[in-house]
Amino acid sequence: MDNQNLVRMLNRIGYFFEAMPDRQQALEDIAQHVARFWEPRMRRQMLEHLDQRGGEGLSDIVASALTRHRGLVE
């Protein structure tokens, strides 16, 4: 799957969780959602994008969620 599509999907997930009043919980929930519903290949590809391209195109909340809760996503 191409990175642009994965970024777009992640940003939609982030948009949903961004409305939560507890930002820390939102960050964890984003990471848990990715861990539960994305196949390992997609998760690896997005983490590589984060490492190699600095998460180019990712919203701030998604980049923070993947960085802070990387262990849940790996």
N, C-alpha and C positions, 0 to 999 in steps of 0.2 A: 504494500500500500504506500502511496506517496506521502511524503511528510506534510505537504500542504493540507491534504485531507485529514490527516491525524491531528494537525494543529487546529483546524476548523472544528473538528469533533470535540477536542479537549476544551476549546474556548466556549463552546456551547454548554458543556458540563460546568465549566467555571462560572458562566453567566447565571446558571440555575442556582448554584451554591453561594454565589456572591450576595444574594439577598438575605442570607442567614445573619442574625444579629451577632452571633459569636464567631468571629473570624477564625480563631484557632480551630474551632470545631469544623468550620467550613473547609479549611485546608486539609484536615484529616479526612473528612468525608469525601473530598475530591479524590484523594489518593486511594481510599478504600473502594470507591466506585470503579476506578481504573483497574485496581487489583482484582476485583470481583468479575468485571464484565469484559475486560479486554484480554485477548489471547496473549500469551507470552511474547510472541513475535512482535506484536504491535507495541507492547510495553517496552521491550528492548530497543526497538527502533526509535521510540520517542525519547528514551533516556539518552541514546546516542546523539539525537538531535540536540538535546539539552546540553550535553557535554561538548559536542563539536561546534555547534552554532550558537551556543548561549541561549537556546530556546527561542530563537528568532521567530517572531509572530505570535508567541504565546502571550496571553494576558498575564498581568502581574500576579493575579491570584493563582492561576494554574502553575506558573513557573515557581512560585513560592511553595505551593502544595507538593510539587514533584521534588523540589530541593529539600524541603524540611522532612518529608515523609517518604523519602526514596526507598527506605527499607521495606515499606509496605508494598511498593510497586514492583520491586525487583523480583 
